[in-house]
Amino acid sequence: MIPGHPNAGGRFGTKKDIEDDIAYMEDLSAEVKKAADAGKCFDTAMKEVKLPKYEKWANYETALPANVERFCYWWGRGY
C-alpha cells in the first residue's frame, strides 16, 4: 500500500496498516451514524465524537473532526 500520507520515514504500508485503517473507518462510521441518528451532524458530532482506541495515532486530534464531517455528509443525509 502506498497511502497519500505515508507512515513515519515514508515507508510503504503493510497488510496490518490496511486492516487498521479499515477498522478505524468502520468504528468512525458507526459512531457518526449514532450521532446522525440523534440529529447531531455536523457541528455537535465534530466536537463530541471521539475514538479513544486511536488517540495515539499521528494527527488523530487534527484529522478526526474532518473525518467525522465526511461521514456526516453520508449519514446526515440518511444514506
LINVEN-V760175 format. One record per helix or strand of 2 or more residues. SS is the DSSP state (A for helix, B for strand). FROM is the first residue (numbers start at 0). TO is the last residue. If there is no record, write none. Layout:
# LINVEN-V760175
ss->{SS,SS}
from->{FROM,FROM}
to->{TO,TO}
This chain:
# LINVEN-V760175
ss->{A,A,A,A,A}
from->{7,14,42,51,59}
to->{9,36,47,53,74}
